[in-house]
Amino acid sequence: MKLELSRVVQGCRLGLLTGLGKSGQHSLEVPGCLLYTRCATVPHLTQDTLHTLRDLPSVTQVSVDSLAEHHEVLKEFKEGVRKFAGLHDTVLFCSLHDSANSSPAGHVTNKTVSVWGSGGRIELTVARFMAIQAAIQPDCYQSMADGETWQAGTSRKRVRKAVDRTLAHLDECLALHQKTQELKQAEIFGVVEGGDILEERLRSARETAKRPVGGFVLDGFHSAAMDQDVRVQLIKATSAELPQEKPRLVLGVGCPDEVISCVEAGVDLFESFFPFQVTERGCALSFNYTIDPDPETAGTSTPTVLEFNGEMPAVKKLNSNGDENMTPYEMNLKDKRYQDDFRPLVEGCSCYCCKKHMRAYVHHLLVTNELLGGVLLMLHNMAHYLGFFKALREAITSDRLQDFKNRVLHCREGD
């Protein structure tokens, strides 16, 4: 695995991650995202339905917390979760936790971490963690880590202990990695911890960079963990300590404005749990990320913002339904105002949902709890999110990042 950077603009790293997978034939453009799954399946979508989407990421993400309780089954199967789940022709990355879920804190010791499956808490030693990785057989995976330092008010002593534990876990993982036949061709990503304490972040980054890892996972920067300005400052400082030729994946960041700020701070890869969360709320991503192709007119034209049948733009009323988790980038299709709205979810969107169905129909499916509602929303939200990343890369390539930011962040006006 090798990261080939073509240019760096205002901190944004544009390039291609090559040599992925056991064959080394796969590649992934950066900045980019991994394909989110739960139990190795994209929520709401079958493989056939999923592949109606264009430009799917070549790397699929699975998580230990969703697969740990199936460890014995996968071990007996002997051919890994990729073949077990029918994930053909994809690179597999395994993270410790599913960022779409929140896990109870306070279950970490010097020798163990805990994950939460459908049956409750599962305590993992490094040996058990590596045995699960051997059963999953990923192409790359993050090492075991103590990530419970993102809560506000975490003491400096606790953060220091988390960094020490994470480094110790990494050393044990690396030692077992070399002895595990199923992981011989896999890459291990070191985890950078440190909470919101700069000194510990830098120590974690420097020490992790000394180990023979294929890339880095930046943990503890979840949307709920810290203020965005603090996050950006910490990521910039941390990234400066990491080698340029290795990829950096941030966990728990998915909202478009946060993605852009992290890319500017030097992050290469993201998860794609955000479209799933939006789908679960019965919402559709509707923000505009298309910039004017003519640089001379950029900034003079008015961004296209979807409207509620002549009412105020959708993004300006999003939080009026009382859902505190909603963002300014989505519309709530459960709202009664859509029952007679016969437009596509997003004008000009080429996804199956927008080409074949209308807002009123999706509204009907959602209020009657039809399973098809989640399928159509997930198709649209994934297509929209992947389009956002593609447009982000194109904006960096054409030196139009500021225009791109203005267009995406425009929907915040009037919140």
Secondary structure, 3 states (H helix, E strand, C coil): CEEEEEEEECCEEEEEEEEECCCCCEEEEECEECEECECCECCCCCHHHHCCCCCCCCEEEEEHHHHHHHHHHHHHHCCHHHHHCCCCCCEEEEECCCCCCCCCCCCCCCCEEEEEECCEEEEEEHHHHHHHHHHHCCCEEECCCCCCCCCCCCCHHHHHHHHHHHHHHHHHHHHHHHHCHHHCCCEEEEEECCCCCHHHHHHHHHHHHCCCCCEEEECCCCCCCCCHHHHHHHHHHHHCCCCCCCCEEECCCCCHHHHHHHHHCCCCEECCCHHHHHHHCCEEECCCCCCCCCCCCCCCCCCCCCECCCCCEHHHCHHHHCCCCCCCCEEECCCHHHCCCCCCCCCCCCCHHHHHCCHHHHHHHHHCCCHHHHHHHHHHHHHHHHHHHHHHHHHHHCCCHHHHHHHHHHHHCCC
